[in-house]
Amino acid sequence: MQNKGLIKFFAILFALVSIYQLSFTFVASKVKNDAKSFANGNTEKEVKYLDSIGKEKVFNLGFTDFTFNEVSDKQINKGLDLEGGINVILQISVKDILKGLSNNSKNPVFNKSLADATADLQGNKSYLDKFFDAFEANSKGTVKLASPDIFANRSLQGEGGVDFQLTDAQVQKVIKRKVDESVESAFGVLRKRIDKFGVTQPNIQKLGESGRILVELPGAKDVDRIKKLLQSTAQLEFWETYKIDEIGNFLMAANESLKKTEINKVEVKTVAKDSLSALLTDGKDSAATKKGNNPLLDKMIGQGGGPVLGLFSPKDTAVVNGYLKRADIRVLLTGDQRYAKFVWGIPSAIKDAKGKDVDAVELYALKGNRDNIPAMAGGVVTDAKDTFDQSGKPAVSMQMNNQGAKVWEELTGRAYTQKSNIAIVLDDIVYSAPGVSSGPIAGGRSEISGTFDVTQTKDLANVLRAGKLPAAADIVQSEVVGPSLGQEAIDNGTTSALVGLLLVSLWMIVYYGKAGWYANIALAVNLLFLFGILASLGAVLTLPGIAGIVLTMGTAVDANIIIYERAKEELRAGKTLGEAVIASYSWKGAMRSIVDANVTHILIGTVLFIFGSGPIKGFATTLLIGIITSLFTSIFIARIFIDKNIAGKNDLSFVTNFSKNFFTNFHFDFLGVKKWTYAFSSIVVIVSFVSLFTNGLDQGVDFVGGRTFQVRFEKPVSAEIVKAELAKVFEGSAEVKIFGNDNQLKITTKYKVQEHGTQADQEVNKLLFDNLKQHFSAGLTYDKFVNAYDGKKSGIMLASKVGPTVAEDIKTNAYWAVLGAMLIVFLYLFISFRKWQYGLGAIAAVAHDVIFVLGIYSLCYKFMPFGMEIDQHFIAAILTVIGYSMNDTVIVFDRVREFLDGKTKGNFGEIVNKSINSTMSRTINTSLTMIGVLLIMFVFGGESIRGFIFAMLVGIIVGTYSSLFIATPVLVDTISREDKKLIEKQHSEV
């Protein structure tokens, strides 16, 4: 080997750099463990501890030292599936941005185009592009985007803006730029909020040009609080309110009108004894006040007064909203009241008739106007901070600018004179509606008070300081992982990695003896390099990433196996050990096969990285890095020890007594059985297609949208009973399966998945808790059931949500990923082998493998004891199967090409058979190693990746079969008879 000294130098240098990079991970881990011990389970205390030592020196190398913040920046970060925490994807509403840019245009073509774009939105389609297409279709050239009542308004005029002379194409460029600026603004606002939230190493990034923003908060545990913090647009407004005695007659009239259509639908409840029910009658138990006779008033559970019209249960707010928005009901409003805006307050606890605490929401009527503009907008607020009011209760104080101070003084003066109230409204929720008792308030200082706790006022002040979002931010995808589940994943991953490493190492020693030890040393160095690169790149390690590392161990020795098998052939041909090693490491020896096989593998990994997201991207990252490091260590590190052995004139045979006769006289007629294998594979393909069309696939929420909860109970529960209970409250949409142990269930529902906002999420969580709490001990509270905390043993261990639009995008990406991978590999093989038949044979084998795996999943998902969902993890497995199948096929094809170009005697079929037989030792060795590693991961890797591993396990077995019995026969059958005769003639003349 040339430049052996240089390779040793770089290997040692790279090892030292890797150790250096990994040292930060060990130090950071130690400090975090100290913080956990100090906090003793108190998350806030743990975060404060880490914040307090952020600038302290924690790592001294003698010549330099590092603070904890610097160490944290250089460590390998753990993904949420290992660390626990919250991951959300926020979709900034481009529709809202367009409305804002048009000054809420009333143009019918504009608004119809917005509605059409929303209705027609499909996977990987930009809302903005759909809007432009819809506008062009609806306007038919009669209305321009640069119309004064659309985008040629005052706010968009000026340099770089929109004027009347611009064409639609020119306006589109301006609007695209403005939308990008708005998304960038939203990104900045969210970053400010997150930076003040108090979690270590938050991650926020824009996802291409989709208008989506990824937010990861490792270690975060308060689910409802964080979702509320992220989704709040911070649209602060100040409205004057109606009092109950002003709007009460309308509510009475509305109730009477609703009786005509709703009297048979209302629930039977006791009428709340409040001011409105008193207005209806003189207090006697007339027919009007009997329970069940008042569609609107029967839903009141508490007395109103002042600006509060009444108190309602949170679950009834949607029904009441529907009533108050009906045209036949709003027509009952007269005068200026017809512009009234009905909104809700923040939920609070009250005592019901039995003295039990129940949640209640106050209903308000704001004094609206024709343009639906508040008396004062919140943009005048320059600062906000959490404080305490005169009663010592938590509150938020705000300071306004000069213009706002002047308007505020006028507004409070009018409220003082009229003895009215001013509602402080944030994102259409009334936080407080105080009266003014001491005259106009000058100076621009105001206060939001109410039934807050300290945490709520801190978050509210944080949101107001960071500023408002330019548009609504809807959570279209989310995942919440408890830290206990993360620790289990780490334990499972570590176990599978160690057992896999032991298995691979042991097999290499048993099969190759001393050469196997050299391969194992190379494997150890490979793992050091792999982790060193992950640390230097600041990569995030996920559970699929650990699976990628374990798979890397299985494939890291593949190059060694190819080289060793070639060396054995050269030794059997009579060459000396030195000559055999040189020949095996040459391009004509093993290098060509190794390069071809790994290039196809790298191409597949690249496709996976581009189209994958989250944990799948982590899997692709470790896979790609592992391929490169394993090639280096297998080819160069192991070679150093082999050359040293040769120089010392020590014996090296690449076999042991156990393996010395394996495959030495192996002669199987692979082409002779092709009719049988074609028939078998055809039957499998037909059965798979029939099952796919009749039985279908168990598509996960990644592909169809929905909510998934992994709920752990204190004792075994019946999945059927839980399904029946939840189907009643989730409107029939409830799928429940045992997940791993019989005390753990995976619950999937599409209930309200299309509704965004914290209210819908909280409603689903509460319905889940209310209906499952009977299966837990009495001490379980809602917070303990929903939120994550260290040492959590029961409740929701993992929760995820995927909106329909995101699901469509994921599905589209999956299709393109699989098709793109197959096309790329076909083109590479066509270029490398210079014959299309090789590419066709490989694609036929891969298509066979994919259909086989899909068929197995379609046939078995209903009764297998583990999850077999078709989701992003499954697509990653399919792409990995394609990679390994190609790897096997390329090794066989390389040998077929070598034999066809060589001097082997015989007819065409005999030459091909000999070439296949010569690869059997490598094929079986690599496949058995991979299968063994995958079996270990299947057993020890944990329930969450079991379906993912099973797909790869089936795929590797089928891929090995197809490379021998499908790919090569297809190659042979597609080569013309003339070419075959020419090859046979050339070989007979040798």
MARLOPA-80970 format. One record per residue (C-alpha): x negated, y negated, z negated; residue in three letters. Coordinates in steps of 0.2 Angstrom, whole numbers, plus 5000, padded with zeros to 4 digits. Layout:
REM MARLOPA-80970
XYZALA
...
END
This chain:
REM MARLOPA-80970
500050005000MET
499349835006GLN
499149694993ASN
499449804978LYS
498649684967GLY
499749544972LEU
501249644970ILE
500749694952LYS
500449504949PHE
502149454955PHE
502949604946ALA
502149554929ILE
502549374932LEU
504349404936PHE
504449524921ALA
503849384909LEU
504949254917VAL
506449374914SER
505949404896ILE
505849214894TYR
507549184901GLN
508349324891LEU
507649264875SER
508849114875PHE
510249234876THR
509649324860PHE
509349164851VAL
511049094855ALA
511849254850SER
511049254833LYS
511549074830VAL
513349114835LYS
513349264823ASN
512749154809ASP
514149034813ALA
515449174813LYS
514749224796SER
514849054789PHE
516549014796ALA
517249184789ASN
518649194802GLY
519049004803ASN
518848954821THR
518848764818GLU
517548784805LYS
516448894817GLU
516648764831VAL
516148624819LYS
514648724813TYR
514048744831LEU
514348564835ASP
513448504820SER
511848604825ILE
511948564843GLY
510448444843LYS
509448544830GLU
507948644835LYS
508348834834VAL
506948904846PHE
505148874844ASN
503948954857LEU
502348864849GLY
502048754864PHE
503848694865THR
505548704856ASP
507348704861PHE
508948634853THR
510448744851PHE
511348654865ASN
509848684877GLU
509748864872VAL
511648884875SER
511448814892ASP
510148944897LYS
510949094890GLN
511949224900ILE
513749174897ASN
515149304893LYS
516749304903GLY
518349284895LEU
518649474896ASP
517149494884LEU
517149334874GLU
519049304873GLY
519849144877GLY
520949064889ILE
520749044908ASN
522048944918VAL
522148884936ILE
523048724938LEU
523948664954GLN
523948474956ILE
525648434964SER
525248364981VAL
527148334983LYS
527048214968ASP
525548134975ILE
526348104991LEU
527948034982LYS
526747914973GLY
525847854988LEU
527547824997SER
528147724982ASN
529547854980ASN
530147834997SER
532047865000LYS
531747895019ASN
532748055023PRO
531548125035VAL
530148105023PHE
531048185008ASN
531748325020LYS
529948355025SER
529348375007LEU
530748495004ALA
530348595019ASP
528448605015ALA
528948674998THR
530048805005ALA
528948865019ASP
527348865009LEU
526449035012GLN
524749115006GLY
523249005009ASN
524248875017LYS
523948695012SER
525448595006TYR
524848445015LEU
524648525032ASP
526348605030LYS
527048435026PHE
526348355041PHE
527048495052ASP
528748475044ALA
528748285046PHE
528248305065GLU
529648435067ALA
530948325058ASN
530548155065SER
530348215083LYS
529348055086GLY
530747935079THR
529947895063VAL
528147865060LYS
527147905044LEU
526547725045ALA
528347655043SER
528547525030PRO
529647635019ASP
528447775019ILE
526547745019PHE
526347575026ALA
526847495009ASN
525947364999ARG
524947484988SER
524247575003LEU
523847425014GLN
522147345016GLY
520447405021GLU
520447595023GLY
522347605020GLY
523847615031VAL
524547475042ASP
525947485054PHE
524947505070GLN
524147675065LEU
524647835073THR
525247985063ASP
523548065066ALA
522647915059GLN
523847905044VAL
523548095041GLN
521648065038LYS
522047925026VAL
523248025016ILE
522048175015LYS
520748055008ARG
521947984996LYS
522548154990VAL
520748214988ASP
520448054977GLU
521948104967SER
521348274964VAL
519648214959GLU
520548094947SER
521448234939ALA
519848334938PHE
519048194928GLY
520548174917VAL
520648354913LEU
518748354909ARG
518948214897LYS
520348304888ARG
519348474887ILE
517748384881ASP
518748324866LYS
519648484863PHE
518248564853GLY
517748734861VAL
515948784865THR
515448794884GLN
517048744892PRO
517048774911ASN
518048664923ILE
517848674942GLN
518848624958LYS
519348774969LEU
518948714986GLY
520148604995GLU
521648684988SER
522148554975GLY
521848694961ARG
520748664946ILE
520048814936LEU
519848784917VAL
519048914906GLU
518948894887LEU
517949034879PRO
518449064862GLY
520048964862ALA
521449044853LYS
522948924851ASP
523848974867VAL
525348854867ASP
524348704861ARG
523048724875ILE
524348744889LYS
525248594883LYS
523648494882LEU
523148544900LEU
524848514908GLN
525348354900SER
525348224914THR
525248084900ALA
526647984909GLN
526947864894LEU
528547764896GLU
529547644884PHE
531447654887TRP
532847564878GLU
534147684872THR
536047704870TYR
536747734853LYS
537947884850ILE
539447764848ASP
539047694865GLU
538947854874ILE
540147964864GLY
541647934874ASN
540748004889PHE
540248164880LEU
542048184875MET
542648164893ALA
541248274899ALA
541748414887ASN
543548404893GLU
543148404911SER
541948554908LEU
543448654900LYS
544148674918LYS
542648764925THR
541748834909GLU
543048884896ILE
542849074900ASN
540949064901LYS
540548974884VAL
539849074870GLU
540949084854VAL
540148974841LYS
540648864827THR
540848684831VAL
539548574823ALA
540248454810LYS
539448294817ASP
540048124823SER
540648184840LEU
541748324834SER
542448204822ALA
542848084836LEU
543848224845LEU
545148244831THR
545548184814ASP
544648334807GLY
546048454807LYS
545748634814ASP
546748594830SER
546548704846ALA
545348574853ALA
544048604839THR
544248794838LYS
542648884842LYS
542348934860GLY
543548794867ASN
542248654869ASN
540848704883PRO
539748554878LEU
540148514860LEU
540148694854ASP
538248694858LYS
537848564846MET
537048634830ILE
536748474821GLY
537348304818GLN
536848154828GLY
536647974824GLY
535947814830GLY
535047854847PRO
535248034844VAL
536748104852LEU
536648274844GLY
535548424840LEU
535548574851PHE
534648744851SER
533148744863PRO
533848894872LYS
535348794877ASP
534448644884THR
534448714902ALA
536348734901VAL
536648564894VAL
535448484907ASN
536548574921GLY
538148504914TYR
537448324913LEU
536748334930LYS
538348384939ARG
539048254950ALA
540848284944ASP
540248254926ILE
539048104930ARG
540548014939VAL
541347994921LEU
539947874917LEU
540547694920THR
539647524923GLY
537747524919ASP
537947694910GLN
537947774927ARG
536047754927TYR
535847834910ALA
534447964909LYS
534748104897PHE
533148174889VAL
532648284875TRP
531548254860GLY
530248364852ILE
530848524844PRO
530948524825SER
531648644811ALA
533348604803ILE
534448704791LYS
535948794798ASP
537548824790ALA
536848974780LYS
535248874775GLY
534148964787LYS
532748874797ASP
533248854815VAL
532448764829ASP
533348604836ALA
533048474849VAL
533748304849GLU
534748234864LEU
534448054869TYR
535247944883ALA
533947814890LEU
534547654898LYS
534147684916GLY
534247574931ASN
534447594950ARG
532647624953ASP
532447734937ASN
531047624931ILE
530647614912PRO
530747444902ALA
528847464901MET
527547594908ALA
526147674898GLY
524747604909GLY
524647454898VAL
523947564884VAL
522047544882THR
521647644867ASP
522447774856ALA
521947864840LYS
522747984827ASP
523147904810THR
524447904797PHE
526047794795ASP
526647704780GLN
527347864773SER
525747954774GLY
526348064789LYS
525248094804PRO
525547974818ALA
524647894834VAL
524247714835SER
524147634852MET
523347464858GLN
523947374873MET
523147254885ASN
523747074886ASN
525047104899GLN
525747244889GLY
525747154873ALA
526747014881LYS
528047134888VAL
528047234871TRP
528447074861GLU
529947034873GLU
530547214872LEU
530447234853THR
531247064851GLY
532747114861ARG
532847274851ALA
532847174835TYR
534147054841THR
535347194847GLN
534947314833LYS
534447444846SER
533047574848ASN
531547594859ILE
531147774864ALA
529347814866ILE
529347944880VAL
527848054886LEU
528148164901ASP
530048144899ASP
530048204881ILE
530548074867VAL
529248074853TYR
530047944843SER
531447814845ALA
531147684831PRO
532247534828GLY
531447364825VAL
531847284808SER
530547144806SER
530747044822GLY
529647044838PRO
528047144837ILE
526547034843ALA
524747084847GLY
525147244858GLY
524947374844ARG
526247504842SER
526347674834GLU
527147844838ILE
527747934823SER
528848084821GLY
528848264814THR
526948284819PHE
525548384811ASP
523748324811VAL
523348434826THR
524748374836GLN
524248194834THR
522448224838LYS
522948304854ASP
524148164858LEU
522848034855ALA
521648134866ASN
522848144880VAL
523247954880LEU
521447904879ARG
520948024893ALA
522347944904GLY
523748004914LYS
523648134928LEU
524048064945PRO
525348204947ALA
526048354938ALA
524848494934ALA
525648664934ASP
524848824928ILE
525048944942VAL
523849074935GLN
523349104918SER
522449234907GLU
522349244888VAL
521149374881VAL
520949404862GLY
519249404854PRO
519549584847SER
519949644865LEU
518349564871GLY
517349654858GLN
518149814862GLU
517649784881ALA
515849744875ILE
515849904865ASP
516550014880ASN
515449924892GLY
513849954882THR
514350134879THR
514650174897SER
513050084902ALA
511950184890LEU
512650344894VAL
512550314913GLY
510750264911LEU
510350424901LEU
511250524914LEU
510350454929VAL
508650454921SER
508850634915LEU
509450694932TRP
507950614941MET
506750704929ILE
507650864931VAL
507650854950TYR
506050764954TYR
504950794939GLY
503450674938LYS
504150574952ALA
505750554943GLY
504850474929TRP
504150344941TYR
505950314947ALA
506550284930ASN
505150164926ILE
505650064941ALA
507450074935LEU
507050004918ALA
506049864927VAL
507549834939ASN
508749814924LEU
507549684916LEU
507449584933PHE
509349594935LEU
509749524918PHE
508349394920GLY
509049334936ILE
510849324929LEU
510149224914ALA
509149104926SER
510649074937LEU
511849044922GLY
512949184928ALA
514449234918VAL
514449424913LEU
516149504914THR
516849684911LEU
516849714930PRO
515149634930GLY
514549774918ILE
515349894929ALA
514249824943GLY
512749844932ILE
513150024929VAL
513450054947LEU
511749974951THR
510950104940MET
511750234951GLY
511150164967THR
509550094961ALA
508750264962VAL
509550294980ASP
508050214989ALA
506850324978ASN
507850484983ILE
507750435001ILE
505850415000ILE
505650564990TYR
506650675001GLU
505650615016ARG
504050645007ALA
504550825004LYS
504950845022GLU
503150785027GLU
502350895014LEU
503251045021ARG
502650995038ALA
500851015032GLY
500350845028LYS
499250795013THR
500150704998LEU
499350535003GLY
499850565021GLU
501650615016ALA
501850465005VAL
501250345018ILE
502450425031ALA
503850415019SER
503650235015TYR
503450185034SER
504750105045TRP
504950275055LYS
505050365038GLY
506250305025ALA
506250115027MET
507350105042ARG
508750205034SER
508550105017ILE
508649935026VAL
510149985037ASP
511050055022ALA
510749915010ASN
511049775023VAL
512849855026THR
513049855007HIS
512449675005ILE
513649625019LEU
515149705009ILE
514549624993GLY
514549455001THR
516249475008VAL
516849524990LEU
515949374983PHE
516749254995ILE
518549314994PHE
518449374975GLY
518849264960SER
518549264942GLY
517949434936PRO
517849504953ILE
516649374958LYS
515549424943GLY
515649604949PHE
515049554966ALA
513649444959THR
512949584949THR
513149704963LEU
512149594975LEU
510749544963ILE
510649734958GLY
510449784977ILE
509049664979ILE
508149704963THR
508349894965SER
507549884982LEU
506049794976PHE
505749904961THR
506150064970SER
504950024985ILE
503549934976PHE
503549974957ILE
503750164959ALA
502450154973ARG
501150084961ILE
501350234950PHE
501350354965ILE
499750284972ASP
498950284955LYS
499350474954ASN
498650504971ILE
497050404967ALA
496850514951GLY
496950664962LYS
498450724951ASN
499750844958ASP
501350764964LEU
502650874973SER
504250784971PHE
505150944965VAL
505351044949THR
505551234947ASN
507451194946PHE
507551104962SER
506151164973LYS
507251274984ASN
508751164985PHE
509351125003PHE
507651195010THR
508551325021ASN
510251235022PHE
511051265039HIS
512851225041PHE
513851195057ASP
514651035053PHE
515251005071LEU
515851185072GLY
517251145059VAL
517750975066LYS
519451045072LYS
519851095054TRP
519150935046THR
520150835059TYR
521750935055ALA
521450915037PHE
521150725038SER
522550705050SER
523750785037ILE
523050675023VAL
523250515034VAL
525050565039ILE
525550605021VAL
524750445015SER
525750345028PHE
527350435024VAL
527050405005SER
526650215008LEU
528250185018PHE
529350285006THR
528550284989ASN
527650114991GLY
526250054979LEU
526249994962ASP
525849814966GLN
525149714951GLY
525649534947VAL
524049484957ASP
525049524973PHE
526849494968VAL
526749364954GLY
527349384937GLY
526849394919ARG
525949534910THR
525749564892PHE
524649694884GLN
525449714867VAL
524749824853ARG
525849894839PHE
525449964822GLU
526150134826LYS
526750224842PRO
528250154851VAL
529350214865SER
529150124881ALA
530850164887GLU
531650094871ILE
530649934873VAL
531049924891LYS
532949934887ALA
532749794874GLU
531749674885LEU
532849704901ALA
534249624892LYS
533349454888VAL
532249454904PHE
533749474915GLU
533349644920GLY
531549604925SER
530549714913ALA
529349854917GLU
528549934902VAL
527150064902LYS
526050154889ILE
524350074891PHE
522950184884GLY
523450244867ASN
525350264863ASP
525350114851ASN
524949994866GLN
526149944880LEU
525849844896LYS
527449734899ILE
527749654915THR
529149534920THR
529549404933LYS
530649314921TYR
530449124924LYS
528749154933VAL
529249014945GLN
529548894932GLU
528048794927HIS
527648704911GLY
527448744892THR
529248754889GLN
529548914900ALA
527948994894ASP
528448964876GLN
530249034879GLU
529549194886VAL
528349214872ASN
529749184859LYS
530949304868LEU
529549434868LEU
529249404849PHE
531049404844ASP
531449564853ASN
529849654848LEU
529649604830LYS
530749744824GLN
529349864829HIS
528049774817PHE
527949744799SER
528849604791ALA
527349494789GLY
527049464807LEU
527349284812THR
527549204829TYR
525849124829ASP
525049284824LYS
525949374837PHE
525549254851VAL
523849174847ASN
522149254847ALA
521049264832TYR
519549364826ASP
519949544820GLY
521749544828LYS
522349714827LYS
524149694834SER
525249584844GLY
524849514861ILE
523049564865MET
523049494883LEU
524249394892ALA
524149344911SER
525249244923LYS
525149234942VAL
526349114951GLY
527149174968PRO
526049054978THR
524449114970VAL
524949294972ALA
525249264991GLU
523549184992ASP
522749334983ILE
523649454994LYS
523049355010THR
521249355004ASN
521349535001ALA
521849585018TYR
520549465026TRP
519249535015ALA
519549715019VAL
519749685038LEU
518249555038GLY
517149685029ALA
517549815042MET
517249705057LEU
515649635050ILE
514949805047VAL
515449865064PHE
514549725072LEU
513049755062TYR
512949935067LEU
513349895085PHE
511749775085ILE
510649895075SER
511050055084PHE
511449975101ARG
512850095104LYS
514650055101TRP
514950235097GLN
514050225080TYR
515050075075GLY
516650165080LEU
516150325070GLY
515850225055ALA
517450125056ILE
518450285058ALA
517650355043ALA
517950195033VAL
519750185038ALA
520050365034HIS
519350325016ASP
520450175013VAL
521950265019ILE
521550415008PHE
521350304993VAL
522950214996LEU
523850374999GLY
523250444982ILE
523750284973TYR
525450294982SER
525750474978LEU
525150474960CYS
525450304952TYR
527150354944LYS
526450494933PHE
524650464930MET
524250424912PRO
523250264917PHE
523650104927GLY
523550124946MET
524049944951GLU
523549864967ILE
522749704962ASP
521149614964GLN
520149744955HIS
520849874966PHE
520349774982ILE
518549754974ALA
518549944972ALA
519049974990ILE
517749854997LEU
516449944986THR
517050114993VAL
516850035011ILE
515049985006GLY
514550154999TYR
515450255013SER
514450145025MET
512850175016ASN
513150365017ASP
513650355035THR
512150245040VAL
510950365032ILE
511650515042VAL
511750405058PHE
509950355056ASP
509350535055ARG
510550575070VAL
509650435080ARG
507950495075GLU
508250675080PHE
509050625096LEU
507550515100ASP
506350645094GLY
505750815099LYS
506950935091THR
507451085102LYS
509251135106GLY
510851085114ASN
511650915109PHE
512750995095GLY
511251095088GLU
510250935087ILE
511550835078VAL
511850985066ASN
510050995062LYS
509950805058SER
511450815047ILE
510750965037ASN
509150865035SER
510050735025THR
511050845013MET
509850834999SER
509950644999ARG
511850645002THR
512250764988ILE
510950684976ASN
511550504978THR
513450554978SER
513250664962LEU
512250524953THR
513650404958MET
515050524954ILE
514250554937GLY
514050374933VAL
515850334938LEU
516550474927LEU
515650404912ILE
516350234916MET
518050314918PHE
517950394901VAL
517050264891PHE
517350104901GLY
518950054893GLY
520850054899GLU
520749894908SER
519549954922ILE
520050134922ARG
521150114938GLY
519750014946PHE
518450154942ILE
519650294948PHE
519850204965ALA
517950204967MET
517750384961LEU
519050444974VAL
518250334987GLY
516450394984ILE
517050584985ILE
518050545001VAL
516650435008GLY
515350575006THR
516550695015TYR
516950575029SER
515150525033SER
514850715036LEU
516450775044PHE
517250615051ILE
515950485056ALA
514750605065THR
516050705074PRO
516850545081VAL
515150485086LEU
514850645095VAL
516550655103ASP
516450475110THR
514750495118ILE
514950535136SER
514550705144ARG
513250625155GLU
512350555140ASP
512350715131LYS
511650815146LYS
510350685148LEU
509850705130ILE
509750895131GLU
508750875147LYS
507450765138GLN
507350885123HIS
507151035134SER
505650955143GLU
504750925127VAL
END
